[in-house]
């Protein structure tokens, strides 16, 4: 049996994401952009050490469709490094598309310059790629552009749902044709696609989505005529055919760096595939992405909320993490909270940045004693006053109990 072909599968780099960043003095770039570039460098070192045969980039190189030249330069350095190791297939994702159809995509320059060992897949097609360990048949399914796929269809007067269903049917038909073409080759086959597959667990990519999404049925890509399906577009790593015998792995590699707190608990990395006909094996290789940590605390009953938060901070490893605090308070406990002391403690704990201190303040319910104070007893008026000051229930009860004798003239010395 021939040796399996070693494939690197990654996606959704989004160079240009600057959330929670600051200027990096060494590069002049946002420190968060540097994070994304470092993950690429770490991946490239792994590929070099493990003798990669084929690189599949499943789309979305940049945050925007018109990235600035500096970001393009930094990404190009990494693509050149990968192309020095093995053939590179770059799939066009929704963030790679041009703002208008007549303009070039952000990765089209590699095709225009005929960069050695790099192929940009912007059309639905099947093609063989020669690697050092043998031929791989690659099927490419870039992000679907409605106007192109439905240009021969009559969509006038249809609802959005009807148009989406038509697009889904068209994509299913195209994907079946790609599998048919691949089946003509006696070689390992790999489909790479950039779209949402039904059943996928989505995440923060919805916040930065460009264009209206459509979900492709899992059955359209989990075709046994493929040996591995390398997906991009969804940021959460997952295998959609996990433990389903007879079907190829249908895998989102996920993004390689966290965008925001919506990806706080998600592992980040890339996929390493040992591709063989009917015997493909693969692993997810995690990377040391920037930690995002949420600390939550209920301080409504705390006598010393500041100290309670300081103790909470000590219990976590917050070094180099983007941190946010979510705390429940009353108006009384908020008044006792020293926010500057808490921020200083976070800094001393080695945090990369404090994203936010979110305070949920319990607003005391207004006394349902009528809209006018007229006709209320002195005790009822006092209760309304104490409620307006935000005093907690035990303290209000204590004061009202003490005030009752005064209000009805039973106090000492009356």
N, C-alpha and C positions, 0 to 999 in steps of 0.2 A: 504493500500500500504506500502511496506517495505521502510525503510529510504534509501535515495541515498547513494552510496558508495563514500567516499571522496578520490580522487586520486590526487596525486602530479605528475605533468608531467614537466620534465626539460631535457635539452640536451646541448651538445656542451660547456663543461666546459673548455677544452683546458688548463688544468693546465700546466704551463711551458712557457706561453706567457710572454715575458719580454720586449715588446716594450715600450720605453719611461720610463723604470724603473731605480731605483737606489737601492743600498743595504739597506735593512731594518735593522737597528741596533739591534732591539729586537729579530728578528728571524734568521738573516743572509741570508734570502731569498731576491730575487728581490722584490722590493716594488709592482711591478705590479702582481707578483704571489700572493702576499698577498691580493691584490685587489680581485682576482678571488676566493680565499679561503674565504674571508669575505662575498662575495655574497652567497656562499654556506652556511655559518653559519647563515646568515640572513634568507635564505630560510628554513633551518632546524628549526629555532625558530618559523617561521610561521606554519610549518607543525605540530610542537609539540602543539602550542597553539590552533590549529583548529582540533586536533585529526585525523590525517591522517590515512586512512585505507590501502592504497596501494601506493607504490612509483614506478613510471616508469621513468627510465633514458634512454633516446632515443639515446644514443651513443656519442662517442668522449670525453673520459675522459681527455686525455692529448694532448699536442701540437704535440708530436712525438710518433712514434710507439715503441720507446725504452726509456721511461722516466727514469730519474735518481731515485735512491732509496728514496731520500728525498721527491720528489714530490709524489711518490707512497705512502709513509707513510702518508703524509698530506691528500691525497685523501681518503685513507683507514680509517682514523679517522672519516671522514664525513660519509662514507658509513656505518660504524659501528653505528654511532649516528642515522642514518635513519633506519637501521635494528632494532634498539631498539624500534622504534616507530611502524613499520609496515613492511610487506613483501616488498622486493625490487627486481624489475626486471631490470637487466642491459643488454641493447642491445649492440651488438658489432657494432661500427661505423668504418668508414674507417681509422681514426686515431688510433683505438684500434687494428687493424689487425697487425699480426706479419710481419716483413720484408720479411720473406720467409714462405712458407706453412708449413714447418716442425717445425717452432718455435712457442712458445706460444704467445697468445695475451697479451696485457698489463693488461687485467682485468680477465684473465683466472684463476688467483691465487685464486679468491673467490670461484670458482667452485671446484678447486683442494683441497682446505682446507675445503670445505663444510661449509662455513661460514653460521651460522644459519640465516634464514630469507632472504637469498640472492640467487637469481637465475640468472645465466649468460645465455643470449639467443644468441647463436652463430649459430643456425640452424633455418630454416624455419619450424615453428611448432606452434601448438595450445595446450594450457594447462590451466586447471583451477587453480585459486589461491584463497585460503580460507582467508577471512578477517573477522574482528570483526563484520562487518555489512552484511556479505554474500559473496557468491561466485562471482568472476569475471573471465570470460573467456578471456584469453590473446592470441592474435595472434602475433607472432614475425617474423619480416622481417628484418634481419640484412643487412648491406651493401653488395651489390651483388659482388661476386668474379667471374670474367668472366671465369677463367679456371675451376672452379667447376661447374658453372651453364651450361656451354657449353661443358663439357667434352664428352658428347655423341653426340654432333653435329659435322657436317662436316663444318669446317670453313676455311680450306686450300684454298687459292686462292681468298678468299672474300675480298672486300674492308672494310675499317674501318666502313663506313656507313652501309654496309650490316651486319657486325658483331654486330654493335650496335642495329640494327633493330631486329636481331635474339635474342639478350639478352633481349630487351624490350618485345618481344613476350613471351619469357620464363618466365620473371618476372610476366607478366600479368596472365599467366596460373597458376603460383604458388600462386599468391595472390587470385585468384578466388577459388582455392582449399582450402586455409586457411579459407576463408569466409564460404565455404561449411562445413568445419569441425566445425567451431564456431556455425553454425546454428543448429547443433545437440543438443546444450545445451539450457536449459530454464533458462538463466541467462544473465545479462548485459555482452556485449562483447566489447572488446577494442583491436584495432590493433596498434602496435607500429612498426615503420619502420624508417630506416635510409638511405635515398636517396633523389634525387631531383625529385619532382613531377612537371609535365608540368604546366606552368602558375605561378609557384612560382617566387617571386621577390628575386633574389639572391643578395649577397653583398660581404663583404670582405673575406668570406670563400674561394672564388676563388683564392685568393692570397696564401692561405696555403693548397690548395687542395693536397691530396695524392691519386694518381691514376686517371685514366680517368673516367669522370662522364658519366652517362646515365640518361635520364629523363624518368620517368614512367608516363603513361597517368593518369590524374586525375580520370578518370572513373574506373581505376583499384583499387583505394583505397576508393573512395567515394561511397562505397557499403552500402545500407541500412541494410545489415545484421550486420554491425558494429554500435555501439552506439557512439563511439568516436575514432578518429584516431590520435595517439600521434606521431608526426614526429620529427626527428632530422636531422641534416646535413646542413640546410639553417639557417643562423644566424639571419635573419630578421623575427621577429614575425609576423604571418599572419594566417588567416583562409581562406583556399582556397574554402570553400563552403559557405561563408558568404551570408546570405539572399537567399540561395537556398533551398526551402522547400522540405522535404522528404529525404534529404541527411544528413548523420552524419557530425558533425564538423570535418574537416580535418585540423589539426592545427600544425604549427611549433611553438614551444614555443620560439624559437630563443635562441641565446647565452645569458649568464647572465652577461657578462662584455664586454666592448668595446675592440676590438683589435686594431683599428686604426681609422683614420679620415674618412674612408669609412663608418663607423657606427656612425658618429658624431650625427646625428639627430634621431637615432633609439632608441626606448625605450628598456630597457633590464629587464628581469625578468623570471618568470616561470608561468605555468598554474595550476589553482586549479579547479578540475573537480568534479562535483556531478553527478556520473554515475548512470543511471537508464535505463532500457529497454525502448527505444523510447522517453525518456523524459530527456535526459542528458542536464545539464546546466554547463557552465564553465566561468571562468574569468581569465584574464591576470593580474598577480600581479607584478607590476613594482618594481624594486630594484634601490637603489641609486648608479648606476654605475658611474665610473669615468667620469666626463665631458670632452668632446673634443670640443674645440672651435676654429673656424677659423675666424680671423679678416681680412677684406679686405679693402683696401683704394687706391684710385687713387690720387697720389701726384705729377702728372706731372705738375700741375699748381700751386703747393703750394710754397709760398714764404718761409715758415718755416715748412718743412716736419716733423721735430722732434716734434714740438709743436702739429701739427695736429694728429700725432700718439698718443701722450700723452693724448689728449682730447678723442680720440677714445677709448683708454684703460679704461678711467674713466667711460665710458658709459656702460660697461659690468661687470657682476659679474664673475670674473675669479678665485675665490677662489678654490683651489684644482683641477684646470683644466689643462689639457694638451693643450697648446695653440700654434697656428702657425699664423704667419703674412704673408699675400700675398699682396704685394704693387707694384703699377705701378709707375715708376720713369723715368725721363730723366737723362742724364749724369749730367746736371746742378743741378737738385734737389737731386740726389744721393750724390753729393759732399757736399750738405748742411745738409745731414742727419747724426745725431749722434746716431749710432746704440747702443753704450754702454749705453747711457741715456735711450733709449727705453727698453733695456733688464733690466735695473735697475727698471724702472717703472713697468714692468711685474712682477718682483720679489716682489716689494712692494704691488702689487695688490693681492698677495697671490697665484700666479700660482703654480701648482705642478711641471710643467716643460715647458720650451719653446722648442717646437719641432723643429721649423725652422723659419727663417725670409727669405722668398722667395722674391727676387726682380726681377721684370720684367723691364729691362731697354730699353727704346725706343732708338734704334740706328738710327741716322739721315740718311735718304736716301742720297746716294751719288749723287752728281750733274751729270746729264746725259749730260755732256759737251764734250764727246769724251774721248778716252783713253789716249790722250797726251795733255799736256798744250800748245803745240805749236799751234799757230794760234788763241789762246784765247785772248780776250781783258783783260785789267787790271781789269775791273769790274767783268768779269766772273771768273778770277783767284781769286779775293777776295771772291766771293761767294763760290767757291769751298773750300777755306781755312776756311771760317766761318762754312760751313757744317761739315768739318772734326773736328771742335772743339765742335760740338754738340749744337750750339746755336739755340734756338727756333726761329720759323719763324718770330714773331713780332720783336724780337731783331735783326735778320739778316736784315730784311727790313729797320729797322731804321739806321743801320750802312751803308748799301749799299746806302741809300738815302743821308746820310751825306758825303759818299765818292765820290759820282758821280761828284760833282763840281771839286773835287781835280783831278779826273782821266781825265777830259776833259779840264783842265787848266782854269776853270772858277772861282777858289777860289780867295778870296780877296788877293791883293798884287801880282797877276800874272803879 
